[in-house]
């Protein structure tokens, strides 16, 4: 059972991380809210086939999410697990329930699950996937860089991206609550905590004087958040 944990006070972050939040993450949340695909879904003008491309690409990307998280956890020192005790962490992509929304919009759910190598995702999803893998699996990068990419660059933006798509899918496209369960699970307070975990980890485990590590973390926060805000949603309009 998830316990209540203190929220991150963004004013209390080290300067390098606070700057990344204010100059990158805050504007990109607004960019997601005002993206043409987000707005088209909200007003019902988006074509179902475009929503299908977005959700199918998302499902393909998340097939390996659990493996990414497990690998990153192995790179982390034991002290990180103790630090996160009591906090909700996203351990799996939950593609079993994500498949429902893909099916609802007519996507090739079975093909993606059973033969993902035969599915060609929109290029923005392939790039996004490669960016994340490079941050997590590179032997040249510390675990903090993977946390910066995954928890801050991606997960802190997920609720902003998913909430309007969740509401629009039900309101404008007749998707049932059952089919939209994955979207509902990524729209609430628990998901916000997943993103805040990243800020808390970087504040705690990136040394104040380690400029190189800070620069690497900021680079991947920038790369992944840019992909979230200006890349992935493009699959819903092209």
C-alpha positions in Angstrom: 0.0 0.0 0.0 1.4 3.4 -0.9 2.1 5.7 2.0 1.9 9.4 2.0 5.2 11.1 1.3 6.4 14.7 1.3 6.0 16.5 -2.0 9.1 17.9 -3.6 9.6 21.6 -3.0 11.0 22.8 -6.3 12.3 26.0 -4.6 14.5 23.8 -2.5 16.3 22.1 -5.4 20.0 22.8 -6.1 20.5 25.6 -8.6 21.4 23.4 -11.6 18.3 21.2 -11.1 15.9 24.1 -10.3 17.1 25.8 -13.5 16.3 22.6 -15.5 12.9 22.4 -14.0 12.0 26.0 -14.6 13.6 26.4 -18.0 12.8 23.0 -19.5 10.1 21.1 -17.7 7.6 23.9 -16.9 7.6 25.2 -20.5 7.3 21.7 -21.9 4.3 21.0 -19.7 2.6 24.0 -21.3 3.7 22.8 -24.8 2.1 19.4 -24.1 -1.2 21.0 -23.0 -1.3 23.2 -26.1 0.0 20.6 -28.6 -2.3 20.3 -31.7 -2.9 16.6 -31.0 -3.8 17.2 -27.4 -6.2 20.0 -28.4 -7.7 18.0 -31.3 -8.4 15.1 -29.0 -10.0 17.4 -26.5 -12.3 19.0 -29.1 -13.0 15.7 -30.9 -11.5 16.7 -34.2 -8.6 14.2 -34.1 -9.1 11.2 -36.4 -9.2 7.8 -34.6 -6.4 6.5 -36.8 -4.2 9.2 -35.5 -5.0 8.3 -31.9 -4.2 4.7 -32.8 -0.8 5.7 -34.1 0.0 7.4 -30.8 -1.2 4.7 -28.5 0.3 1.9 -30.6 3.7 3.6 -30.6 3.3 4.1 -26.8 2.6 0.4 -26.3 5.5 -0.7 -28.4 7.8 1.6 -26.4 6.6 0.3 -23.1 7.0 -3.4 -23.8 10.5 -3.2 -22.3 9.8 -0.7 -19.6 10.0 -3.2 -16.8 13.4 -4.4 -18.1 14.6 -0.8 -18.2 13.6 -0.2 -14.6 15.1 -3.4 -13.4 18.4 -2.7 -15.0 18.5 0.8 -13.6 17.7 -0.6 -10.1 20.7 -2.9 -10.4 23.0 0.1 -11.2 21.8 2.0 -8.2 23.5 1.6 -4.8 21.5 0.1 -1.9 21.1 3.5 -0.3 18.7 4.5 -3.1 16.2 1.8 -2.2 16.3 2.9 1.4 15.8 6.5 0.3 12.7 5.6 -1.8 11.1 3.4 0.8 7.5 4.3 1.1 7.4 6.1 -2.2 5.4 4.8 -5.2 7.6 3.6 -8.0 6.6 2.6 -11.5 8.0 -0.8 -12.1 6.2 -2.0 -15.2 4.7 -0.5 -18.4 1.4 -2.5 -17.8 1.1 -3.2 -21.5 -1.6 -5.8 -20.7 -4.1 -3.0 -19.9 -2.5 -0.5 -22.3 -3.5 -2.9 -25.0 -7.1 -2.2 -24.3 -6.8 1.4 -25.5 -4.8 0.3 -28.5 -7.6 -2.1 -29.4 -10.3 0.5 -28.8 -8.8 2.7 -31.5 -8.3 -0.2 -33.9 -4.5 -0.7 -33.4 -2.5 -4.0 -34.0 -2.3 -4.9 -30.3 -1.7 -8.6 -30.9 1.1 -7.9 -33.4 2.8 -5.5 -31.1 2.8 -8.0 -28.2 3.6 -11.2 -30.1 5.9 -10.0 -32.8 7.1 -6.5 -31.9 10.0 -6.7 -34.3 7.5 -6.8 -37.2 5.7 -3.6 -36.0 7.2 -0.4 -37.3 6.4 2.4 -34.9 6.2 6.1 -35.9 9.8 7.3 -36.1 9.4 9.6 -33.1 8.8 6.6 -30.9 11.9 4.8 -32.2 14.1 7.9 -31.4 12.5 8.3 -28.0 13.2 4.7 -27.2 16.8 4.9 -28.3 17.3 8.1 -26.2 16.1 6.3 -23.1 18.1 3.2 -23.7 21.3 5.2 -24.2 20.8 6.9 -20.8 20.1 3.7 -18.9 22.3 1.1 -20.5 25.4 3.0 -21.4 28.4 1.8 -19.3 29.8 5.3 -19.6 26.9 6.9 -17.7 26.1 6.7 -14.0 22.8 5.5 -12.7 21.8 9.1 -11.8 21.7 9.9 -15.6 19.2 7.1 -16.2 17.1 8.5 -13.3 17.3 12.0 -14.8 16.1 10.7 -18.2 13.4 8.3 -16.9 12.0 9.9 -13.8 12.4 13.6 -14.6 12.6 13.8 -18.4 9.7 11.3 -18.9 7.7 10.5 -15.9 7.3 14.0 -14.6 5.5 14.8 -17.8 3.3 11.7 -18.1 0.3 13.0 -16.1 0.3 16.2 -18.1 0.3 14.2 -21.3 -2.1 11.5 -20.3 -4.9 13.2 -18.4 -6.4 15.2 -21.4 -6.1 12.1 -23.6 -7.8 10.0 -21.0 -10.7 12.4 -20.6 -11.0 13.0 -24.4 -11.0 9.2 -25.2 -14.0 8.6 -23.0 -15.9 11.9 -23.8 -15.3 12.2 -27.5 -14.5 8.7 -28.8 -16.7 6.4 -26.8 -13.9 4.5 -25.1 -15.1 2.7 -22.0 -13.6 3.2 -18.6 -12.4 -0.4 -18.8 -10.5 0.2 -22.0 -9.1 3.4 -20.7 -7.8 1.9 -17.4 -4.2 2.4 -18.3 -4.8 6.1 -18.9 -6.6 6.5 -15.7 -3.7 4.8 -13.8 -1.2 7.3 -15.3 -3.4 10.4 -14.5 -3.4 10.5 -10.7 -1.3 11.4 -7.7 0.8 8.2 -7.7 2.1 9.0 -11.2 3.0 12.6 -10.1 5.1 11.0 -7.3 7.0 8.9 -9.9 8.2 12.1 -11.5 9.0 13.8 -8.2 11.1 10.7 -7.2 13.6 11.8 -9.9 14.0 15.3 -8.5 14.4 13.9 -5.0 17.0 11.4 -6.1 19.0 13.9 -8.1 18.9 16.4 -5.2 20.1 13.7 -2.8 22.6 11.7 -4.9 24.2 14.1 -7.3 27.2 15.8 -5.5 27.2 19.5 -5.4 30.6 19.8 -6.9 30.2 17.2 -9.6 29.7 19.5 -12.6 30.1 16.7 -15.2 27.4 14.5 -13.7 25.1 17.5 -13.4 25.7 18.4 -17.1 25.0 14.8 -18.1 21.8 14.7 -16.1 20.6 18.0 -17.6 21.5 16.9 -21.1 19.2 13.8 -20.8 16.5 15.7 -19.0 16.5 18.1 -21.9 16.7 15.3 -24.5 13.8 13.2 -23.2 11.5 16.0 -22.1 12.0 17.6 -25.6 11.0 14.3 -27.1 8.0 14.1 -24.9 6.7 17.6 -25.6 7.6 18.1 -29.2 8.1 14.6 -30.6 5.8 11.8 -29.4 2.5 13.8 -29.8 3.5 14.3 -33.4 2.6 10.7 -34.0 -1.0 11.7 -33.4 -1.1 14.3 -36.2 1.0 12.7 -39.0 
